[in-house]
Amino acid sequence: MAQKQPNPWYVAILSGMVSYLDAGAIVTTGTALVIFRQSFGIDDLQYGLLSALLTVSIGVGALIGGPAGDRLGRKPVFMTTLALYVVGAILMISAPGVEMLYPGILLLGFASGADLPVSMAMIAEAATDRNRGKMVTFTHILWMGAVIVVGFLGTAVGNMGLPGARIMYAHLGVIALVVLILRIGLPESQAWVNSRNIVLPGTTARKQSAFRLLLTPRYLTAMIATGLFYALANIAANTNGQFGALLYVEVAGATVSTASLVSTLVTFVSVAALFLMMRVVDGRRRMVWFAAMSVLALVAFLVPPTFGITVATLVVFGVLYSISGAVAGEPMFKVWAQELFPTQIRATSQAIMIAFTRFVAAGVGVFTPSLITLGPNIVFYFMAATSVVACAIGIFWIARMPKATDDDQALLEAEASRG
């Protein structure tokens, strides 16, 4: 007898909190490393390695956690990952020197990366076709919520030195521990349990069937298209997040406090735009909104190079991009990543796409400061170009793909026979 399933929104909150913890780890580490640099005497090479370690470990974590979630189940994986996250936070809180920061950051990145695809799959499988997009988009609101909370927390304790950095990581550790305890009461995804009873033609081991299904033309094509969309769309988001303050200070001549204030205010705009996304994502006019926001994103990228890079044009860019990115950016990837893949490969396919995107972002980030030095306008034209290609992939390729049906025996057998 199937175990009674909890309210889908309760599942969405507890599973989606990994988005909060992921963003919290990224933003907290960005601020805390500045403090650790002063307190522990971190040199430029160590600073760069620690920053890169977080991005890479998130990607590696996704590659391991996603397949594990498809093979072992959603719950055991996202319980283990949160436990590792708590340990990572403890290491960062108690670090006596720079040496302890490496394993701490490694565990935080690995745990959040491994949790992401599994938790997103858990949400998708608790939802229905009428609310799946809303519930998945809600996780991005949690992501933005972490940016706001950590931003205010950093403002409050940032001048305390080393104790301030420890408080910021303590905030993440406490939340991770609370979510871990609450997740104990969540039952396993019923869709995943049902999928264990499906064996594809010509196979006897269910462990092999998931990988075989991923390599069928339909799902391999969907993974390539959606992965390319996410990687290209994320270039602009990652560039704006990592180097926005640099553009404000070194190009527009603003102060760091001004850049931080604008960033916080723009984040509120992003949250408001995500509520718009929740209203339209499950409707028939979704792609109309997507196309309109793709055009708005292009306008946003062209404002600074057209009118000159000043504080005013950067603010206009930030507001327009925050609105457009909520519909034509990462939130839409999250929705497509659930809709286009069946239960057997949902977490694995997401893991590959998330890892690919993180690695692309890390590679582009290496060259972005040089592009800013060469000519800041180039950065905006580059973001415009990658976003245009991403949106074209979404409109002319991904939107034409059929949705997957969870645990549909006929569909799975047909795909296996074609493969």
Buried (B, 14 or more C-beta within 10 A) or exposed (E): EEEEBEEBBBBBBBBBBBBBBBBBBBBBBBBBBBBBBEBBEBEEEBBEBBBBBBBBBBBBBBBBBBBBBBBEBBBEBBBBBBBBBBBBBBBBBEBEEBEBBBBBBBBBBBBBBBBBBBBBBBBBBBBEEEBBBBBBBBBBBBBBBBBBBBBEBBBEBBEEEBEBBBBBBBBBBEBBBEBBEEBEEBBBBBBBBBBEEBBBEEEEEBEEBBBBBBEBEBBBBBBBBBBBBBBBBBBBBBBBBBBBBBBBBBBBEBEEEBBBBBBBEBBEBBBBBBEBBBEBBBEEEBBEBBBBBBEBBBBBBBBBBEEEBBBEBBBBBBBBBBBBBBBBBBBBBBBBBBBBBBBBBBBBBBBBBBBBBBBBBBEBBEEBBEBBEEEBBBBBBBBBBBBBBBBEBBBEBBBEBEBBEBBBEEBBBBBBEEB
